[in-house]
Amino acid sequence: MRETHAWICATCGNQAAPSERPPGHCRICEDERQYVGPEGQRWTTLAELAAAGHRGEVREVEPGLLGIGVRPQVAIGQRALVVATPAGQVLWDVPGFVDAAAIEAVRARGPLLAVTASHPHFYGVAVEWSRAFGGAPILIPEADAEWLMRPDPAVRLWRGRYEIAPGVTLVQCGGHFPGSAVLHWAGGADGRGALLTGDTITVVRDRRYVTFMRSYPNQIPLPERAIRHILDRLEPLAFDRVYGGWWDSVIPSGAKAAVWRSAERYIRWATGAADPASYLGDGGDPA
């Protein structure tokens, strides 16, 4: 009998159910929000990535918040965040690689309450983390359950809002995916509140703003209704800091105002409410 592997998509970093041969397709990458590269579908394994020199990267982000990345980066390149609570830890937005050193860095800080993510592109090797902690729950929104490529008994479905521990709550916002979520950490940013957003809300290069998209690599926007729904879901939450999906994707303060300011700008351009002179030039409307 041939050896089986839990193959990892080299483009999106999601791990599939174990099989002898690589899957024929990655349904996440074939969706319009992601892509299959010009070289075609490619798969790898944790062992291959480790042999190629990939290693976990652990950083203290702020008191009570640990970052787990991969160097050199794998697939989309997101780093995970680990929120500490008196009851245990919550792991958010798992990359497509993990090694023993990263697991031990988290284990040294206490038990793992749950593994969860902002959206399906960042499910990564969630099952590997769950099993390393004795089957820690993997929290997946009902609306996105079909996108989990490696099913596991540890999966628990949720919808709307889900408090994992006091002060640490999942909030379903929709937009990028129907189940796209944020993780609200009330104790973050020195008690002012922090929002972990992944690609549900993305911090842009200009750290004064965020954006919202159906697809980032394929540049597909969202309609006004989706943006307003996200704002409705966020409005009750107190937060002053936003952590996006990468090490430098952070708005350290004034983040709630930045989200609202960004949404207003987005809607103004998406609906054509911006000054036509700023985009039509002297020629006016085409004939």
HELIX and SHEET records of a PDB file:
HELIX    1   1 ARG A   27  GLU A   30  1                                   4    
HELIX    2   2 LEU A   46  ALA A   51  1                                   6    
HELIX    3   3 ALA A  100  ARG A  107  1                                   8    
HELIX    4   4 PRO A  120  PHE A  122  5                                   3    
HELIX    5   5 ALA A  126  ALA A  132  1                                   7    
HELIX    6   6 GLU A  142  TRP A  147  5                                   6    
HELIX    7   7 GLU A  224  LEU A  234  1                                  11    
HELIX    8   8 ALA A  255  ALA A  270  1                                  16    
HELIX    9   9 ALA A  277  LEU A  280  1                                   4    
HELIX   10  10 GLY A  281  GLY A  283  5                                   3    
SHEET    1   A 2 ILE A   8  CYS A   9  0                                        
SHEET    2   A 2 TRP A  43  THR A  44 -1                                        
SHEET    1   B 7 ARG A  55  GLU A  62  0                                        
SHEET    2   B 7 LEU A  65  ARG A  71 -1                                        
SHEET    3   B 7 ALA A  80  THR A  85 -1                                        
SHEET    4   B 7 GLY A  88  TRP A  92 -1                                        
SHEET    5   B 7 LEU A 112  THR A 116  1                                        
SHEET    6   B 7 ILE A 138  PRO A 141  1                                        
SHEET    7   B 7 VAL A 155  TRP A 158  1                                        
SHEET    1   C 6 ARG A 161  ALA A 165  0                                        
SHEET    2   C 6 VAL A 168  GLN A 172 -1                                        
SHEET    3   C 6 ALA A 181  TRP A 185 -1                                        
SHEET    4   C 6 ALA A 194  LEU A 196 -1                                        
SHEET    5   C 6 ARG A 241  TYR A 243  1                                        
SHEET    6   C 6 VAL A 250  ILE A 251 -1                                        
SHEET    1   D 2 THR A 202  VAL A 203  0                                        
SHEET    2   D 2 VAL A 210  THR A 211 -1                                        
SHEET    1   E 2 MET A 213  SER A 215  0                                        
SHEET    2   E 2 ILE A 220  PRO A 221 -1                                        
END                                                                             
